[in-house]
Amino acid sequence: MNTVLNKKVRFEELNLIDYQQAWDYQEKLLAENVGIKAHNRNAPVDQQRSTTNHLLFCQHPHVYTLGKSGHPDNLLVDATQLAEIQATYYKINRGGDITYHGPGQLVGYPILDLENFFTDIHRYMRTLEEAIILTCADYGLSAGRIDGLTGVWLDFETLQNPRKICAMGVKCSRWVTMHGFAFNVNTDLSYFGHIVPCGITDKAVTSLQQELGRELPMAEVEEKVKGHLVDLFAMELED
């Protein structure tokens, strides 16, 4: 357990960034924190160092990512077709199945040492979901959870036409997190037609734009999500 707690979180806006580049950056930040924690295990209290928390926001060019528990058959296009739709494909080390990232989607990567906050991965996932639920409420949309399914959904109570608006998948190493959430804001939803999203065959995907009938300013949505994350985690955000 950390003896030097740090609720400060460094925020970075990475804008439109290649998926591999963002993944490599996350791995670097995670490795730095794991290294600090390894040092602290054997260091006297007065020589221990605080880990560093990060919150990365970005968008990606068209890309499909398959989690470690996913099924490759849930990608419905081959390499030639991927090239035709200008998309790439990665097998990655987060939980979950296959999902899509692209322009108009807010992707958030919290690199947090949960020992600075709470050591409960289930609570962590529910807290990320809550930030998106509250953001949807800011736009007059009732969003929530469906038992047994990760992410944030509309029509989650009656299940007559459940629609996922935010997918989530994380990795946690020595209580340091990476990967995160993908919130459909102005996303081109046609790209979900090339996969079985999250391996779920009987439910649809949606976006803020789809539900509200208008394009949303990405910066505005980002500020709302960021504000809710700060409140829910009691972060001290630093730019």
N, C-alpha and C positions, 0 to 999 in steps of 0.2 A: 504494500500500500504506500502511496506517495506520502511523504511528510511535508513536501513543499507543494501546496495546492495552488492552482493557477486557473482562474476563471476568465482570464483575458483571452480573446479570440481574434486572431489576425484575419481580416476580411480581404479577399482579393477577387476582383472582377477580371476573369480571363477572356471574356468576350467569346467570339467564335474561334474555337481551338480544335485542332486535330485530336481524335480520341486517344490515340497512342501517346501523344505528347502529354495530355492531361493525366493519363494513367501513370506514365513514368514519373510525373511530378508528384502525384499522390504517393507513389511507392517511396520516393525520396523523403518526403515529409514524414511518412510513417516510420521509415527506417531510422531517421534521426531521433524520433521520440522513443522508439524501442531501445536504441542505443543509450539514451539518457537513463531510461529505466534500468537497464542492465548495470550501468555505472552506479546508480543509486543503491542497488541491492547490496553492494559491498563497501560503499563509502560511508564514512562517519557522517552524522547528521549535519555538521557544519560544512561538509563538502558536497552535499547533495544539490542537484540542479533541478530546476523546474522544467517540466515538459512544455511544449509550445502547441497551442491549439490553433487550428486554421479552419476557415470557412471559405470554400471556393465556389463561385458562381460562374457558369459558362453556358454556351451553346455549342453543339457539335455539328459538323457536316454530316450528311446522311450516313448512319452507321447502325448495324445490328450487333448486339452483344449477347452472348450466351453464358449464363451463370454455370457454376461448377456442377449443379444438380440438374441442369437442363438437358433437353433432348435435341440433338442436331436436326432431327426430322421436323422440328417446329419452324425451321427456316425453309420457306416454300420455294425459294429460287436458287438457281445454281450460279456458279462464278460468272458465266457469260451474262446472265440476267442481272446480276448485281452491278456489273459494269454498265449495263444499259440504263439502269436507274441511278447511276452515279453514287452507289452506296458501297460501304466496306463492311467487313464482318470480323468479329473477334470472339474467341473463347477466353473468358476472363475468370478471375478468382473471387468474385462475389457470390453470395447466395442467390437463389432464384433461377428462373428459366430464361427465355429469350425476350428481349425488348428492343425498342427502336429509340434512337436519339437523332434529332435533327434541328435545323433552324426553327426558331419560334417556340422551342421547348426550353424551359428553365431547368437546368441541371445543377443540383447542389451537391457538393462533396465536402461534408464536414470531416476534418481530420482532427478528431477530439480524443484526448486522453480521458476516458470515462472515469478514471480515478479522481479526476478534478471535479466531477459532477455526480455521477452515481454509477455503480458497477452492476448494471442490470440491462442486458442487451434487449430484452423484451420491452422494458420501459423506454429504452432509447428509440426503438422502432416506432412505438406508439407516440412518442413525443414528436418525432419527425412528421408522422401522419397528422398529428394535431395542428402543427404549424400550417399545413396545407388546408386542413378542414377550416381553420379560422380564416385563412385567406379567401377561400371560396365563399365563406359567410360574408366577408367584406364586399363581395360582388352579388350578394343576394342569393347565393346558391347553397342549398342544404346538402352537405357532403358528409360522409362518414365511413365506417368500416363494415366489412362483411366477415362474419366468423369464418376462420380458417383460410382467409385470403389476405395477403399483405397488400398495402397500398390504400389509396383513397378513392371512394366510389360515389357516384350520384345514383339516386333511386336505390339506396342501400337498404331501405326499410321494407318496401313492398316487393322488391326484386322483380318487378314486372318488366323493367328494361334497364338492368344495372349497367352502368357505364364507368369504366375506370378513367380517372382524370390524372392520376399520379401513380407511377410505379416506383417501387423501392427495392433495393438490394444492397447489402452491406457486407463488409469483411471486418473482423475485429481480431487484432493480434496484441496480446498482453494488454488488453483493454484500450488499445488505440484503434480507432475506426478509420475506414476509408470507403470509397464508393458512396452511395447515398440515394438521392431521389431524382426523378425525372417528371416534371410538372408540365402537362400540356397546356400551353397558353395560346399561341397562334400556330400550333403544329399542323403540318400537312398530314392529315390522318390517313390519306391513301396509302402511305408507306406501311401502315400496320396491316394492310391487306396481303403483304408478302410474307407474313409470319403468323404463327399461332401465339398471340401476345401472352407472355408469361405462362404459356402452355395451357391456357384456358380457352376452350372452344365455344362456350355457350354465353359469353358476355362480351359487350362491345367496349370500345374506347371512345373518349370524347376529349374536348378541350374547352377552355374558357371561351374562346372565339366561337366554337360550335354552339355552346349553350347560350351565349349572350347575343349572338348574331352580329358581332362587331369585333374588329381587331383591337387588341389591348396594347397599351404602351408597355413594353417589356420592363423598362426601368421602374415604372410604377408598381408592377406586380412584384418585381424583385424587392423593392423597399418594403412592401407589405409582408412578404415571406420572411425577409431578414428581421423585421421588427418582431414578428411572432417567435422566431427562433431565439432571439435575444431574451425575450420575456420568459419563455418556457424553460430555457436552460439557465436563466440568470447569468447570461454572458456579460462580459465587459468587452464590447466590440471595439477593435482598433483597425483603422484603415491603413 
